[in-house]
Amino acid sequence: MPITSWEEMHRETKEVGVEFDDFWLDSVQERVAYFFRWLGSPRATVLVIWQDDRVTHVECRKVGDIELTESEMVPVNAELARIFAKTNFSQGVRGDEH
C-alpha cells in the first residue's frame, strides 16, 4: 500500500516506528522516492528510490526500525518486480533476475 501523505507517514511512524521528515515528504511529492506499507510478514515500511526511470535503492524496515533480512526481503522484491514490470520501468531491486 503506498504512503503518499504526511498523515500516512505519521500513521506509519506510530505503527512501525520508522521516522520521516520533510525531506522524505518532499521526495515523495517529487516522485523520486516512494514509501509503501508491507502488510505481509513481517509488517514493514518499504522505501523505493528512483533515478532515471529506474529503481536504484530499496530499503525495508520492520517494527523497531530494524532492516529486513535477505530472506524476509524475497517476497517484497518479488512484489516490487511484479508491480514495476507492469509499469514498464526497469528494476534494480535485489533478487531481480531480469
N, CA and C of each residue as an Amber inpcrd file, in Angstrom:
protein
   294
   0.8430000  -1.1700000   0.0000000   0.0000000   0.0000000   0.0000000
   0.8880000   1.2320000   0.0000000   0.6890000   2.1560000  -0.9400000
   1.5270000   3.3580000  -0.9970000   1.2790000   4.2940000   0.1910000
   2.3180000   4.9980000   0.5680000   2.2480000   6.0310000   1.6000000
   2.5150000   7.3420000   0.8780000   1.5000000   8.2020000   0.7930000
   1.6230000   9.3790000  -0.0770000   1.3990000  10.7150000   0.6170000
   1.1130000  10.7190000   1.9020000   0.8380000  11.9820000   2.5800000
   1.5210000  12.0120000   3.9450000   1.6040000  13.2300000   4.4850000
   2.1970000  13.3970000   5.8050000   1.4040000  12.6110000   6.8440000
   0.0670000  12.5920000   6.7150000  -0.7780000  11.8670000   7.6510000
  -0.4740000  10.3700000   7.6130000  -0.2870000   9.8290000   6.4100000
   0.0340000   8.4070000   6.2830000   1.4260000   8.1060000   6.8400000
   2.3750000   9.0410000   6.6480000   3.7130000   8.8620000   7.2070000
   3.6460000   8.8520000   8.7320000   2.8530000   9.7430000   9.3010000
   2.7030000   9.7990000  10.7580000   2.1060000   8.4830000  11.2780000
   1.1000000   7.9910000  10.5720000   0.4870000   6.7030000  10.9500000
   1.5170000   5.5730000  10.8920000   2.3280000   5.5770000   9.8460000
   3.3520000   4.5370000   9.6920000   4.3760000   4.6080000  10.8240000
   4.7350000   5.8290000  11.2350000   5.6580000   6.0080000  12.3540000
   5.0830000   5.3810000  13.6160000   3.7960000   5.5960000  13.8450000
   3.1580000   5.0240000  15.0390000   3.1060000   3.5030000  14.9760000
   2.8620000   2.9520000  13.7690000   2.6970000   1.5000000  13.6420000
   4.0120000   0.7410000  13.5860000   5.0060000   1.2960000  12.9010000
   6.2530000   0.5570000  12.6680000   7.4460000   1.1780000  13.3990000
   7.3800000   2.4940000  13.6410000   8.4860000   3.1620000  14.3270000
   9.4930000   3.7900000  13.3950000   9.2290000   3.7590000  12.0940000
  10.1190000   4.3850000  11.1190000   9.8310000   5.8840000  11.1240000
  10.8730000   6.6950000  11.2420000  10.7250000   8.1460000  11.3140000
  10.8250000   8.7800000   9.9260000   9.9810000   9.7530000   9.6830000
  10.0030000  10.5200000   8.4360000  10.2700000  11.9840000   8.7710000
  10.8570000  12.7170000   7.8290000  10.9900000  14.1620000   7.9980000
  10.5690000  14.8430000   6.7050000  10.6750000  16.1580000   6.6590000
  10.2320000  16.9180000   5.4830000  10.9420000  16.4910000   4.2040000
  12.2200000  16.1080000   4.3120000  12.9720000  15.6620000   3.1350000
  12.2460000  14.5200000   2.4380000  11.7640000  13.5430000   3.2140000
  11.1060000  12.3740000   2.6250000   9.7480000  12.7310000   2.0440000
   9.0060000  13.6050000   2.7060000   7.7360000  14.0460000   2.1450000
   7.9720000  14.7670000   0.8210000   8.9710000  15.6490000   0.7680000
   9.3130000  16.3430000  -0.4810000   9.7260000  15.3490000  -1.5620000
  10.5090000  14.3470000  -1.1990000  10.9640000  13.3340000  -2.1670000
   9.7950000  12.5460000  -2.7400000   8.8070000  12.2420000  -1.9020000
   7.6110000  11.5420000  -2.3670000   6.8290000  12.4500000  -3.3170000
   6.6590000  13.7030000  -2.9420000   5.9100000  14.6310000  -3.7770000
   6.6050000  14.8850000  -5.1120000   7.9400000  14.8120000  -5.1360000
   8.7070000  14.9920000  -6.3710000   8.8090000  13.6950000  -7.1770000
   8.2560000  12.6090000  -6.6520000   8.2570000  11.2900000  -7.2930000
   9.6590000  10.7300000  -7.5250000  10.5130000  10.9950000  -6.5660000
  11.8680000  10.4520000  -6.5700000  11.9470000   9.2660000  -5.6230000
  11.1890000   9.3540000  -4.5260000  11.1490000   8.2770000  -3.5410000
   9.6960000   7.8950000  -3.3120000   9.5120000   6.6260000  -3.0460000
   8.1770000   6.1100000  -2.7500000   8.2630000   5.2720000  -1.4940000
   7.2360000   5.3780000  -0.6710000   7.1260000   4.5380000   0.5140000
   5.8770000   3.6870000   0.3880000   5.9870000   2.4740000   0.8930000
   4.8630000   1.5430000   0.8780000   4.7450000   0.8790000   2.2400000
   3.5260000   0.4940000   2.5870000   3.2800000  -0.3580000   3.7430000
   3.3360000  -1.7990000   3.2520000   4.2130000  -2.5760000   3.8110000
   4.2360000  -4.0100000   3.5120000   3.4010000  -4.6690000   4.5940000
   2.2730000  -5.2300000   4.1980000   1.3500000  -5.8180000   5.1640000
   1.5620000  -7.3160000   5.3320000   2.5860000  -7.8340000   4.6440000
   2.9270000  -9.2450000   4.8040000   3.6730000  -9.4470000   6.1060000
   4.3370000 -10.5800000   6.1970000   5.0740000 -10.9020000   7.4080000
   6.5750000 -10.8530000   7.1130000   7.3210000 -10.0750000   7.8720000
   6.8780000  -9.1910000   8.9340000   6.3650000  -7.8660000   8.3690000
   5.4860000  -7.2240000   9.1010000   4.9690000  -5.9100000   8.7320000
   6.1520000  -4.9600000   8.6090000   6.2080000  -4.1600000   7.5270000
   7.3710000  -3.3090000   7.3000000   7.0010000  -2.0630000   6.5010000
   7.9230000  -1.1130000   6.5030000   7.8470000   0.0780000   5.6660000
   8.8930000  -0.0980000   4.5740000   8.4870000   0.1180000   3.3270000
   9.3690000  -0.0770000   2.1750000   9.6830000   1.2790000   1.5580000
  10.9610000   1.5690000   1.3640000  11.4220000   2.7730000   0.6790000
  11.9610000   2.3560000  -0.6830000  11.4750000   3.0130000  -1.7360000
  11.9620000   2.7640000  -3.0960000  12.4330000   4.1030000  -3.6550000
  13.6770000   4.1600000  -4.1350000  14.2300000   5.3900000  -4.7080000
  14.4300000   5.1910000  -6.1980000  14.0150000   6.2070000  -6.9650000
  14.0860000   6.1990000  -8.4270000  15.1750000   7.1390000  -8.9090000
  15.7930000   6.7770000 -10.0160000  16.7200000   7.6660000 -10.7150000
  16.6980000   7.2600000 -12.1820000  16.4230000   8.2090000 -13.0450000
  16.3850000   7.9500000 -14.4940000  15.4480000   6.7960000 -14.8360000
  14.2310000   6.8280000 -14.3280000  13.2160000   5.7980000 -14.5890000
  13.6620000   4.3960000 -14.2020000  14.4510000   4.3090000 -13.1570000
  14.9630000   3.0130000 -12.6960000  14.9890000   2.9960000 -11.1750000
  14.6050000   1.8790000 -10.6080000  14.7180000   1.6950000  -9.1690000
  16.1990000   1.5080000  -8.8470000  16.7320000   2.3750000  -7.9920000
  18.1550000   2.2920000  -7.6610000  18.4090000   1.8550000  -6.2230000
  17.3580000   1.9050000  -5.3880000  17.5610000   1.5310000  -3.9900000
  16.2330000   1.0810000  -3.3960000  16.2800000  -0.0080000  -2.6570000
  15.1190000  -0.4970000  -1.9080000  15.5880000  -0.7840000  -0.4910000
  14.8410000  -0.2550000   0.4600000  15.1570000  -0.4950000   1.8610000
  13.8570000  -0.8040000   2.5910000  13.8770000  -1.8140000   3.4210000
  12.6850000  -2.2170000   4.1750000  13.0280000  -2.2970000   5.6480000
  12.1560000  -1.6910000   6.4510000  12.3590000  -1.6890000   7.9000000
  11.1070000  -2.1710000   8.5950000  11.3140000  -3.0920000   9.5400000
  10.1930000  -3.6390000  10.3030000  10.0930000  -2.9240000  11.6480000
   9.1670000  -3.3730000  12.4700000   8.9300000  -2.7610000  13.7760000
  10.2500000  -2.5980000  14.5300000  10.4300000  -1.4280000  15.1130000
  11.6660000  -1.1310000  15.8240000  12.7050000  -0.4900000  14.9210000
  12.3150000  -0.1800000  13.6620000  13.2150000   0.4310000  12.6750000
  14.4030000  -0.4900000  12.3750000  14.1120000  -1.8050000  12.2920000
  15.1310000  -2.8220000  12.0240000  15.0150000  -3.2600000  10.5680000
  16.1520000  -3.2970000   9.8750000  16.1610000  -3.6860000   8.4700000
  15.7620000  -5.1500000   8.2980000  14.9840000  -5.4330000   7.2580000
  14.5970000  -6.8120000   6.9670000  15.8200000  -7.6240000   6.5630000
  15.7960000  -8.9020000   6.8770000  16.8610000  -9.8110000   6.4550000
  16.6850000 -10.1120000   4.9660000  17.7040000 -10.7020000   4.3660000
  17.5990000 -11.0500000   2.9430000  16.4370000 -11.9950000   2.6820000
  16.2320000 -12.9780000   3.5600000  15.1320000 -13.9200000   3.3420000
  13.7760000 -13.2310000   3.5170000  13.6870000 -12.2700000   4.4200000
  12.4420000 -11.5130000   4.5870000  12.1780000 -10.6090000   3.3850000
  13.2460000 -10.2160000   2.6750000  13.1200000  -9.3290000   1.5070000
  12.6060000 -10.0530000   0.2580000  12.7320000 -11.3680000   0.2080000
  12.3720000 -12.1190000  -1.0050000  10.9510000 -11.8120000  -1.4800000
   9.9150000 -11.9330000  -0.6530000   8.5700000 -11.6380000  -1.1520000
   8.3620000 -10.1590000  -1.4750000   9.0380000  -9.2760000  -0.7620000
   8.9330000  -7.8370000  -1.0420000   9.5080000  -7.5450000  -2.4220000
  10.7090000  -8.0440000  -2.6990000  11.3420000  -7.8380000  -4.0030000
  10.5140000  -8.4370000  -5.1320000   9.9200000  -9.6000000  -4.8950000
   9.0840000 -10.2270000  -5.9250000   7.8810000  -9.3450000  -6.2460000
   7.2610000  -8.8020000  -5.2230000   6.1040000  -7.9270000  -5.4420000
   6.5100000  -6.6300000  -6.1330000   7.6310000  -6.0460000  -5.7330000
   8.1100000  -4.8280000  -6.3960000   8.4100000  -5.0910000  -7.8650000
   9.0830000  -6.1980000  -8.1520000   9.3940000  -6.5410000  -9.5440000
   8.1110000  -6.7180000 -10.3510000   7.1020000  -7.3460000  -9.7650000
   5.8250000  -7.5480000 -10.4470000   5.1540000  -6.2060000 -10.7400000
   5.1090000  -5.3520000  -9.7470000   4.4620000  -4.0430000  -9.9110000
   5.2000000  -3.1950000 -10.9380000   6.5250000  -3.1190000 -10.8310000
   7.2780000  -2.2740000 -11.7440000   7.2950000  -2.8280000 -13.1610000
   7.2240000  -4.1340000 -13.3210000   7.1460000  -4.7150000 -14.6650000
   5.8590000  -4.2780000 -15.3550000   4.7770000  -4.1720000 -14.5970000
   3.5020000  -3.7150000 -15.1530000   3.5880000  -2.2810000 -15.6570000
   4.4610000  -1.4610000 -15.0550000   4.5720000  -0.0570000 -15.4340000
   5.6660000   0.1800000 -16.4750000   6.3220000  -0.8930000 -16.9110000
   7.3920000  -0.8140000 -17.9040000   8.6300000  -0.0750000 -17.4170000
   8.8280000   0.0150000 -16.1090000  10.0490000   0.5890000 -15.5730000
  11.0410000  -0.5230000 -15.3290000  12.3240000  -0.1990000 -15.4350000
  13.3660000  -1.1610000 -15.1040000  13.4100000  -1.3460000 -13.5960000
  13.9060000  -2.4780000 -13.1920000  14.0430000  -2.7370000 -11.7670000
  15.5040000  -2.9470000 -11.4360000  15.9300000  -2.3950000 -10.3160000
  17.2670000  -2.6160000  -9.8220000  17.2100000  -3.1840000  -8.4260000
  16.1270000  -3.8760000  -8.1160000  15.9510000  -4.3880000  -6.7670000
  16.7630000  -5.6500000  -6.5780000  17.1950000  -5.8540000  -5.3410000
  17.9390000  -7.0690000  -5.0020000  17.0880000  -8.2850000  -5.3240000
  17.6820000  -9.2930000  -5.9090000  16.9710000 -10.5180000  -6.1910000
  16.2660000 -10.5150000  -7.5350000  16.3930000  -9.4380000  -8.2940000
  15.7470000  -9.3500000  -9.5970000  16.6670000  -9.9820000 -10.6430000
  16.1580000 -10.9710000 -11.3500000  16.9840000 -11.6660000 -12.3380000
  16.8060000 -11.1130000 -13.7470000  15.9990000 -10.0720000 -13.9540000
  15.7410000  -9.5440000 -15.3060000  16.8410000  -8.6190000 -15.7470000
